[in-house]
Amino acid sequence: MRAKAWFDPVTVILINPNSTQAMTQSALRAAQEAAPDIRFEGWTSTLGPAAIEGPDDGAEAIPPLLDLVRKASATGPDVIIIACFDDTGLQEAQSIAACPVIGIGQASYVLASLMPGPTAVITTVAAAVPVITANIRSHSFGANISHIVAANVPVLMLTNDPTTALQKFIGAAQQLPDGTRNVILGCSGVVSIKQHFAQDLALNVIDGVSAAAQLCKALATN
């Protein structure tokens, strides 16, 4: 592969490990807004579950996801994003791709680690909390991310009923420990509610899709 020239656009393939096309499109829009100088392409894992809500769904999603990672890597992108906050299949994807692969959970932890003060994660369903907790520990971010809660919002509610999802996420945020300064919204679908959520609370708000998009330029092959 030739060295990347300064005028070559950074190209990123964003893969949604679930089969809900609307979530791919909302994540793609959020990524493009966060990094407008990057060329993003969105892929949907049509053989994956409709939503990933815990380890069983994650295990089901991995085989078709890895097939897409192989196909995406063969096209020569600079970076691949896995657009699931559980970082589903991330280690396996990193081992088979020819380019950097970043998970949106991983990206949000990196960004939060650079910000002052304690960070909390608000995710969708309780089944995701142990997965996220294990990921935070494996990435060694437990020192500044000590509180992980579920808003009890089914993943697809973020697409189908964002108003109700927003109120549930706000309710969860209002129960966070005093002194929390940063909050990570733990699902790719939260891009549908992030703007209104951030307006209602005095917190630094991070979503993983935007965090990953912003990190892609640094990860791109030079």
C-alpha positions in Angstrom: 0.0 0.0 0.0 1.4 3.4 -0.9 2.1 6.0 1.7 -0.9 8.4 2.2 -0.4 11.8 0.6 -1.4 14.9 2.4 -4.2 15.6 0.0 -5.7 12.1 0.3 -9.0 12.2 2.3 -9.1 10.1 5.4 -11.6 7.3 4.8 -13.4 5.5 7.6 -15.9 2.6 7.4 -18.3 2.6 10.3 -19.9 -0.8 10.9 -23.1 -1.2 12.9 -23.0 -4.8 14.4 -26.8 -4.8 14.6 -29.2 -5.1 11.7 -31.2 -1.9 12.3 -30.4 0.3 9.3 -31.8 3.4 11.0 -29.1 3.2 13.7 -26.4 3.0 11.1 -27.7 6.1 9.4 -28.0 8.1 12.7 -24.5 7.1 13.7 -23.1 7.9 10.3 -24.7 11.4 10.5 -23.2 12.0 13.9 -19.8 10.8 12.8 -19.8 13.1 9.8 -20.9 16.1 11.9 -18.1 15.4 14.5 -15.4 15.1 11.8 -16.6 16.8 8.6 -13.2 16.5 6.9 -13.3 12.7 7.0 -15.1 10.6 4.4 -17.3 8.1 6.3 -19.1 5.1 4.9 -21.8 3.2 6.9 -22.2 -0.6 6.8 -25.0 -2.5 8.5 -24.6 -6.1 9.7 -27.8 -7.4 8.2 -27.3 -10.8 9.7 -26.8 -9.5 13.2 -29.5 -9.1 15.9 -31.8 -6.1 15.7 -30.2 -4.7 18.8 -27.4 -5.7 21.1 -28.6 -5.7 24.7 -26.0 -7.8 26.7 -23.6 -10.7 26.1 -26.0 -13.1 24.4 -26.8 -10.6 21.6 -23.1 -9.6 21.4 -22.1 -13.3 20.9 -24.7 -13.6 18.1 -23.4 -10.4 16.5 -19.7 -11.3 16.3 -19.5 -13.8 13.4 -21.3 -11.6 10.8 -19.5 -8.6 12.2 -16.1 -10.1 11.6 -17.1 -11.1 8.1 -17.8 -7.4 7.4 -14.5 -6.3 9.1 -12.6 -8.6 6.7 -14.5 -7.2 3.7 -14.1 -3.6 4.9 -10.4 -4.1 5.6 -9.9 -5.4 2.1 -11.1 -2.1 0.6 -8.3 -0.2 2.2 -9.8 2.3 4.7 -7.7 4.3 7.1 -9.8 3.2 10.1 -12.8 1.0 10.9 -15.2 2.0 13.6 -17.4 -0.6 15.4 -20.5 1.3 16.3 -21.6 -0.6 19.4 -20.9 0.7 22.8 -20.2 -2.8 24.1 -17.2 -2.9 21.8 -18.6 -6.1 20.4 -15.9 -8.2 18.7 -13.4 -5.4 19.0 -10.3 -7.5 19.9 -11.1 -10.1 17.2 -11.6 -7.3 14.7 -8.3 -5.6 15.6 -6.5 -8.9 15.1 -7.8 -9.4 11.5 -7.9 -5.9 10.1 -5.0 -4.3 8.2 -6.0 -0.9 9.6 -6.8 0.5 13.1 -10.1 -0.6 14.5 -11.7 1.4 17.2 -14.8 0.7 19.3 -17.1 3.6 20.3 -17.0 2.5 23.9 -13.2 2.5 23.8 -13.1 5.9 22.1 -15.4 7.5 24.8 -13.2 6.1 27.6 -10.1 7.6 26.0 -11.8 11.0 25.6 -13.1 11.0 29.1 -9.7 10.2 30.5 -8.4 13.5 29.2 -11.2 15.5 31.0 -11.0 16.7 34.6 -13.2 15.2 37.2 -15.2 11.9 37.8 -17.0 10.3 34.8 -20.1 8.2 34.8 -21.6 6.0 32.1 -25.3 5.9 31.5 -26.2 3.0 29.2 -29.5 1.5 28.0 -30.3 -1.8 29.8 -29.1 -3.5 32.9 -27.7 -6.5 30.9 -25.1 -4.2 29.3 -23.7 -3.0 32.6 -21.4 -6.1 33.3 -20.1 -6.0 29.7 -19.3 -2.3 30.0 -17.7 -2.7 33.4 -15.5 -5.5 32.2 -14.4 -3.4 29.2 -13.6 -0.4 31.3 -11.4 -2.6 33.5 -9.7 -4.3 30.6 -8.9 -0.8 29.1 -7.6 0.3 32.6 -10.0 3.3 32.8 -11.6 2.3 36.1 -9.8 5.0 38.1 -11.9 7.8 36.6 -15.0 5.9 35.5 -16.5 4.5 38.6 -20.2 4.7 38.2 -22.1 2.8 35.5 -25.9 2.8 35.5 -28.7 1.7 33.1 -31.5 4.1 32.1 -33.7 1.0 31.5 -34.3 2.0 27.9 -34.5 -0.7 25.2 -32.0 0.1 22.5 -34.5 0.5 19.8 -36.5 3.0 21.9 -33.7 5.5 21.0 -34.8 5.2 17.4 -38.5 4.6 17.8 -39.4 6.8 20.8 -36.5 9.2 21.5 -38.6 11.5 23.6 -39.3 8.8 26.2 -35.7 7.6 26.0 -34.5 11.1 26.7 -36.5 11.5 29.8 -35.3 8.2 31.1 -31.7 9.1 30.5 -32.2 12.5 32.2 -33.7 10.7 35.2 -30.7 8.4 35.4 -28.4 11.4 35.2 -30.2 13.1 38.1 -29.3 10.2 40.3 -25.6 10.3 39.6 -23.2 10.9 42.6 -22.5 14.5 43.5 -19.4 15.7 41.9 -19.8 13.9 38.6 -18.5 16.2 35.9 -18.6 14.0 32.8 -21.2 11.6 31.5 -20.7 9.0 28.7 -24.0 8.0 27.0 -23.5 4.3 26.4 -25.1 3.3 23.1 -24.6 4.4 19.5 -28.3 5.2 19.4 -27.9 8.1 21.9 -26.9 10.4 19.1 -30.7 10.9 18.7 -31.0 12.4 22.2 -27.5 13.8 23.0 -28.2 17.5 22.0 -31.3 17.8 24.3 -29.7 15.8 27.0 -26.7 18.1 27.1 -29.0 21.2 27.2 -30.8 20.0 30.3 -27.8 19.0 32.5 -24.6 20.8 33.7 -22.3 18.0 32.6 -19.7 17.4 29.9 -21.5 14.9 27.6 -19.7 12.3 25.5 -21.1 10.0 23.0 -19.0 7.2 21.6 -19.7 7.7 17.9 -18.5 11.3 18.0 -15.5 10.4 20.1 -14.5 7.7 17.7 -14.9 10.0 14.7 -12.8 12.6 16.3 -10.0 10.1 17.0 -10.0 8.7 13.5 -7.7 11.4 12.1 -5.0 10.6 14.6 -5.4 6.9 13.9 -5.3 7.3 10.1 -2.2 5.9 8.3 0.2 8.6 7.3 
